[in-house]
Amino acid sequence: MEAGNTSKDPLHGITLEKILIQLVDSYGWDELGYQIRINCFISNPSIQSSLKFLRKTPWARTKVEDFYKAALREGKFK
């Protein structure tokens, strides 16, 4: 296996915080709350409060990670 190609997981080496920041920068809180119906994105959203919620709520984190992977496939990020 070639160096740098050890993981096919697009989330490998990316922190949840970096994922959130990229999503908010690309979509904004309103669109994120519309696309992923999680209250921490809808009601008074912030990176820190969202991180706190997502770190203790596996189903919500999975939704965010799946949305991020779909956005990567669609070329939504630089």
C-alpha positions as CSV (number, residue, x, y, z in Angstrom):
1,M,0.0,0.0,0.0
2,E,1.3,3.4,-0.9
3,A,2.2,6.0,1.8
4,G,-0.5,8.5,2.3
5,N,-3.1,6.1,1.0
6,T,-3.5,4.0,4.2
7,S,-7.2,4.9,4.8
8,K,-10.1,5.1,2.4
9,D,-12.2,6.8,5.1
10,P,-12.7,10.4,4.1
11,L,-13.0,11.4,7.8
12,H,-9.6,9.9,8.7
13,G,-7.5,12.6,10.4
14,I,-10.3,15.2,10.4
15,T,-11.6,16.4,13.7
16,L,-15.3,16.9,14.4
17,E,-14.5,20.6,14.9
18,K,-12.9,20.9,11.5
19,I,-15.9,19.2,9.9
20,L,-18.3,21.6,11.6
21,I,-16.4,24.7,10.6
22,Q,-16.2,23.6,7.0
23,L,-19.9,22.8,7.0
24,V,-20.9,26.2,8.6
25,D,-18.5,28.1,6.2
26,S,-20.0,26.4,3.2
27,Y,-23.7,26.2,4.1
28,G,-24.3,28.6,7.0
29,W,-26.3,27.7,10.1
30,D,-29.7,28.2,8.5
31,E,-29.0,25.7,5.7
32,L,-27.3,23.3,8.0
33,G,-30.3,23.3,10.3
34,Y,-32.5,22.7,7.3
35,Q,-30.4,19.9,5.9
36,I,-29.7,18.2,9.2
37,R,-32.7,18.6,11.6
38,I,-30.7,18.9,14.8
39,N,-31.8,21.5,17.3
40,C,-28.2,22.6,18.1
41,F,-28.0,23.9,14.5
42,I,-31.4,25.6,14.7
43,S,-31.7,27.2,18.1
44,N,-28.9,29.6,19.0
45,P,-26.2,27.7,17.1
46,S,-22.5,27.9,17.8
47,I,-19.5,25.7,17.1
48,Q,-18.9,25.0,20.8
49,S,-22.4,24.1,21.7
50,S,-22.8,21.9,18.6
51,L,-19.5,20.1,19.4
52,K,-20.7,19.5,22.9
53,F,-24.0,18.0,21.7
54,L,-22.5,16.0,18.9
55,R,-19.8,14.5,21.0
56,K,-22.3,13.0,23.4
57,T,-25.0,12.1,20.8
58,P,-23.8,9.4,18.5
59,W,-26.8,9.4,16.1
60,A,-26.5,13.1,15.6
61,R,-22.8,12.9,15.0
62,T,-23.4,10.2,12.4
63,K,-25.9,12.4,10.6
64,V,-23.3,15.2,10.5
65,E,-20.5,12.9,9.3
66,D,-22.7,11.4,6.6
67,F,-23.7,14.9,5.4
68,Y,-20.1,15.9,5.3
69,K,-19.1,12.8,3.3
70,A,-21.9,13.5,0.8
71,A,-20.7,17.1,0.5
72,L,-17.2,16.0,-0.1
73,R,-18.4,13.6,-2.9
74,E,-20.2,16.6,-4.5
75,G,-17.1,18.8,-4.3
76,K,-18.7,21.3,-1.9
77,F,-15.3,22.2,-0.3
78,K,-12.1,23.7,-1.7
